[in-house]
């Protein structure tokens, strides 16, 4: 069992391995985290763990607006908003993120661009420092039976889902040549791109193996495509970009 202790960044979102995560960091507890990560040389991994919040939401005093207008850091304790025992507030399976870009702005906030790397299980949370840290167990991604065989069916169902959701014609969609064919990569891409709520995405992240995730995705995609087919209209949806998370 491989364990690690890393900074912990809770979000109202689920991060999957291989997916890009842009962050707009303005709360002081997360600024402190980024200042610490910035001490690591750019050639070395600057790792932190992302977990989805089970109960509650990210604290953003500016609401739906962008926090850039703040002139002073938002002072919050490392565990504020997460209850007396933060580990109970978070989903237990998360994802390690590697921050390829950490840029400090003139006001002291940070623009961060990170990428998910591997799944982890949350063992404990420490709130004694300026930001949360966690003891984590790294989870291996087992292929499971029939992962290879399931991949083609999931990709086919995903393209049909894209077509229905975006209201596009076939030639405007991503072609099979543009999509990966490695089972675990496909499973994470589809899980991230599908328009699902956090609990559904979390179930996909914590699937015991790739084949189980692909089987669940096949069921979800077929069901969602059937539902969309009977709706009168839907706005176009960009399935390849994730929103910036203000924190």
C-alpha positions as CSV (number, residue, x, y, z in Angstrom):
1,X,0.0,0.0,0.0
2,X,1.5,3.3,-1.1
3,X,0.6,6.3,1.0
4,X,1.4,10.0,0.7
5,X,0.7,13.2,2.6
6,X,-0.3,16.1,0.3
7,X,-2.1,19.4,0.4
8,X,-5.9,18.9,0.1
9,X,-8.1,21.0,-2.2
10,X,-11.9,20.3,-1.7
11,X,-14.1,21.2,-4.7
12,X,-17.7,21.0,-5.7
13,X,-16.5,19.0,-8.7
14,X,-14.9,15.6,-9.4
15,X,-11.5,15.5,-11.1
16,X,-10.5,12.5,-13.2
17,X,-7.0,11.3,-14.2
18,X,-5.9,12.9,-17.4
19,X,-8.3,15.8,-17.2
20,X,-7.3,19.5,-16.9
21,X,-8.4,21.6,-13.9
22,X,-8.2,25.4,-14.1
23,X,-8.4,27.1,-10.7
24,X,-8.9,30.7,-9.7
25,X,-7.5,30.8,-6.2
26,X,-8.3,33.8,-3.9
27,X,-9.0,32.5,-0.4
28,X,-6.0,32.8,1.9
29,X,-6.0,29.2,2.9
30,X,-5.6,28.2,-0.8
31,X,-3.2,31.0,-1.5
32,X,-1.0,29.6,1.3
33,X,-1.2,26.2,-0.4
34,X,-0.1,27.6,-3.8
35,X,2.7,29.6,-2.2
36,X,4.0,26.3,-0.7
37,X,3.6,24.4,-4.0
38,X,5.4,27.2,-5.8
39,X,8.5,26.5,-3.8
40,X,8.8,23.2,-5.7
41,X,10.9,23.5,-8.9
42,X,8.8,23.6,-12.1
43,X,10.6,20.5,-13.3
44,X,9.3,18.5,-10.4
45,X,5.7,17.5,-9.8
46,X,3.7,20.0,-7.7
47,X,1.1,17.7,-6.4
48,X,-2.0,18.2,-4.4
49,X,-5.1,16.1,-3.9
50,X,-8.6,17.1,-5.1
51,X,-11.7,15.6,-3.4
52,X,-15.3,16.4,-4.1
53,X,-17.3,17.9,-1.2
54,X,-20.1,15.5,-0.1
55,X,-21.9,18.0,2.2
56,X,-21.6,21.7,1.6
57,X,-20.0,23.8,-1.1
58,X,-17.0,25.7,-1.9
59,X,-16.8,29.0,0.0
60,X,-17.0,31.9,-2.4
61,X,-18.1,35.2,-0.8
62,X,-18.5,36.9,-4.1
63,X,-21.2,34.4,-5.2
64,X,-21.4,33.8,-8.9
65,X,-19.1,36.7,-9.7
66,X,-15.4,36.5,-10.2
67,X,-13.2,37.1,-7.1
68,X,-10.6,39.2,-8.9
69,X,-12.1,42.4,-7.5
70,X,-11.2,41.4,-3.9
71,X,-8.5,43.7,-2.5
72,X,-7.6,41.6,0.6
73,X,-7.2,37.9,1.1
74,X,-10.3,36.1,2.4
75,X,-9.3,34.9,5.9
76,X,-10.7,31.5,6.7
77,X,-9.4,28.7,8.8
78,X,-8.2,25.6,6.9
79,X,-11.3,23.6,7.8
80,X,-13.9,26.4,7.9
81,X,-17.1,25.3,6.3
82,X,-16.3,21.6,6.4
83,X,-17.6,20.8,9.9
84,X,-15.9,19.5,13.1
85,X,-14.5,16.4,11.3
86,X,-13.6,17.4,7.7
87,X,-12.9,13.9,6.5
88,X,-16.7,13.1,7.0
89,X,-17.5,16.1,4.7
90,X,-15.6,14.8,1.7
91,X,-16.0,11.9,-0.7
92,X,-13.3,9.3,0.2
93,X,-12.0,8.7,-3.3
94,X,-10.3,11.7,-5.1
95,X,-7.6,12.5,-7.6
96,X,-4.0,13.7,-7.4
97,X,-3.5,16.9,-9.4
98,X,-0.1,18.1,-10.8
99,X,0.0,21.9,-11.1
100,X,1.9,22.7,-14.3
101,X,1.1,26.4,-14.0
102,X,1.0,28.5,-10.9
103,X,0.9,32.2,-11.6
104,X,0.5,34.8,-8.8
105,X,-1.4,37.9,-9.7
106,X,-0.6,41.4,-8.5
107,X,-3.4,41.2,-5.8
108,X,-1.9,38.0,-4.4
109,X,-4.5,35.6,-5.9
110,X,-3.4,32.8,-8.1
111,X,-4.2,31.4,-11.6
112,X,-3.5,27.6,-11.5
113,X,-3.7,25.0,-14.3
114,X,-3.4,21.4,-13.0
115,X,-4.0,18.0,-14.5
116,X,-5.4,14.9,-12.8
117,X,-2.9,12.1,-12.5
118,X,-4.1,9.2,-10.4
119,X,-6.9,8.2,-8.0
120,X,-6.4,8.2,-4.3
121,X,-8.3,7.1,-1.2
122,X,-8.7,9.7,1.6
123,X,-7.5,8.2,4.9
124,X,-7.3,11.2,7.2
125,X,-7.4,15.0,7.1
126,X,-5.1,17.4,9.1
127,X,-6.3,20.9,9.7
128,X,-3.5,22.0,12.0
129,X,-1.6,24.1,9.4
130,X,-2.5,27.0,7.2
131,X,-4.2,24.7,4.7
132,X,-5.7,21.2,4.8
133,X,-3.4,18.3,4.2
134,X,-4.4,14.6,3.9
135,X,-3.0,11.2,4.2
136,X,-3.8,9.4,1.0
137,X,-3.6,5.8,-0.3
138,X,-2.8,5.6,-4.0
139,X,-5.3,3.4,-5.9
140,X,-4.2,1.3,-8.9
141,X,-6.4,1.2,-11.9
142,X,-7.2,-2.4,-12.7
143,X,-8.6,-3.1,-16.1
144,X,-11.1,-5.7,-15.1
145,X,-12.7,-8.3,-17.4
146,X,-13.9,-7.2,-20.8
147,X,-12.5,-3.7,-20.6
148,X,-11.1,-3.9,-24.1
149,X,-14.3,-5.2,-25.5
150,X,-16.4,-2.6,-23.8
151,X,-14.4,0.4,-25.0
152,X,-15.7,0.4,-28.6
153,X,-19.3,0.2,-27.4
154,X,-18.8,3.1,-25.0
155,X,-17.2,5.3,-27.7
156,X,-20.1,4.5,-30.1
157,X,-22.6,5.4,-27.4
158,X,-20.7,8.5,-26.4
159,X,-20.7,9.8,-30.0
160,X,-24.5,9.3,-30.2
161,X,-24.9,11.1,-26.8
162,X,-22.8,14.0,-28.1
163,X,-24.9,14.2,-31.2
164,X,-28.2,14.3,-29.3
165,X,-26.9,16.7,-26.6
166,X,-25.3,19.2,-28.9
167,X,-27.9,19.0,-31.7
168,X,-25.0,18.6,-34.2
169,X,-24.7,16.6,-37.3
170,X,-22.2,13.7,-37.5
171,X,-19.5,15.4,-39.4
172,X,-19.2,18.2,-36.8
173,X,-18.5,15.7,-34.0
174,X,-15.2,14.3,-32.7
175,X,-14.4,11.3,-34.9
176,X,-13.3,8.0,-33.7
177,X,-9.7,8.8,-34.9
178,X,-9.7,11.8,-32.6
179,X,-10.7,9.8,-29.5
180,X,-8.4,7.6,-27.5
181,X,-8.8,3.9,-27.4
182,X,-7.1,2.9,-24.2
183,X,-9.9,1.6,-21.9
184,X,-9.0,3.5,-18.7
185,X,-8.4,6.8,-20.7
186,X,-11.7,6.4,-22.5
187,X,-13.5,5.7,-19.2
188,X,-12.2,8.9,-17.6
189,X,-12.8,11.0,-20.6
190,X,-16.4,9.9,-20.9
191,X,-17.0,10.3,-17.1
192,X,-15.7,13.9,-17.2
193,X,-17.5,14.9,-20.4
194,X,-20.9,13.5,-19.6
195,X,-23.4,16.0,-18.1
196,X,-23.9,14.3,-14.7
197,X,-24.3,15.5,-11.2
198,X,-21.5,15.1,-8.6
199,X,-22.8,11.9,-7.0
200,X,-22.9,10.2,-10.4
201,X,-19.5,11.3,-11.4
202,X,-18.1,10.3,-8.0
203,X,-19.5,6.8,-8.5
204,X,-17.7,6.5,-11.8
205,X,-14.4,7.8,-10.2
206,X,-14.5,5.2,-7.5
207,X,-15.5,2.3,-9.6
208,X,-13.4,-0.7,-8.6
209,X,-11.9,-1.2,-12.1
210,X,-12.1,0.1,-15.6
211,X,-14.5,-2.5,-16.9
212,X,-17.0,-1.7,-14.2
213,X,-16.8,2.0,-15.0
214,X,-17.2,1.4,-18.7
215,X,-20.3,-0.8,-18.1
216,X,-21.9,1.8,-16.0
217,X,-21.1,4.5,-18.6
218,X,-22.7,2.4,-21.3
219,X,-25.9,2.2,-19.3
220,X,-25.8,5.9,-18.5
221,X,-25.1,7.0,-22.0
222,X,-27.9,4.9,-23.5
223,X,-30.4,6.1,-20.9
224,X,-29.4,9.8,-21.2
225,X,-29.5,9.6,-25.0
226,X,-33.0,8.1,-24.9
227,X,-34.2,10.9,-22.6
228,X,-32.7,13.7,-24.7
229,X,-34.3,12.3,-27.8
230,X,-37.7,13.1,-26.3
231,X,-36.9,16.6,-25.2
232,X,-38.1,19.5,-27.4
233,X,-34.7,21.3,-27.5
234,X,-31.4,21.7,-25.6
235,X,-28.8,24.4,-25.7
236,X,-25.5,23.5,-27.3
237,X,-23.0,22.1,-24.7
238,X,-19.2,22.1,-25.0
239,X,-18.2,18.7,-23.7
240,X,-14.5,19.3,-23.9
241,X,-13.9,22.2,-21.5
242,X,-14.3,22.4,-17.8
243,X,-15.3,25.6,-16.0
244,X,-12.8,27.5,-13.8
245,X,-13.4,26.8,-10.2
246,X,-13.2,30.0,-8.0
247,X,-12.0,29.2,-4.5
